[in-house]
Amino acid sequence: MYSEEKLKEAIETYNKIASVYAKYTEDKLIQFQLARFESMLPGKKILDVGCGSGRDTLYFHDDGFDSIGIDLAEKMVEEAKKRAPDSKFKKMDFRKMAFKDSSFGGVWSVNSLVHTPREQIIPTLKEFHRVLSDKGIVYISVKRGEGEKEEFDEKYDNKSRTFVYFEMKEMQDYLEQAGFKIISAECNDVWVEIFAEKI
């Protein structure tokens, strides 16, 4: 079972690979989803949870949105600040955030829940719900599959990270239990992607 210890190991790994990770994610923008997300928002404030090296936070900022990126890996936050010095970044746990209720029009979560213990997914999604304004939008992308798996990547010096996998219906159910209405849900062999609205 995925544990807090595994999460700490993942954070340590991201701290070690932060500069390399920033280089490899530079050009991997998911532009259709980004543009669709922006078009759905009820306001201009966006929270990028698990922002990594700040790629998407910068994209939102450059499009005129008031975007804030948060991540638990301190070195990732440092890389993000280098990449996007005019954007805002904080080291913060997205499972318990220091933001007021209804602070954001959108919460953007790309591949960040994959390191969250499964039993904490619904409470985490409720936290996303809390910081969203009325009719706020959340975008979730997670790895598709079952269970969890430790992975090693040559690009990142074979440092290990344990990933939690989800099926689309499972993630839809979690979102609905957390107070969201599903707008759209898609999956392929690798990813599950869901847009949902706070109700």
Beta strands, then each sheet from edge to edge (+ up, - down):
strand 1: 45-49
strand 2: 66-71
strand 3: 88-91
strand 4: 104-110
strand 5: 132-143
strand 6: 148-153
strand 7: 159-164
strand 8: 180-187
strand 9: 191-198
sheet 1: 3+ 2+ 1+ 4+ 5+ 9- 8+
sheet 2: 6+ 7-
end
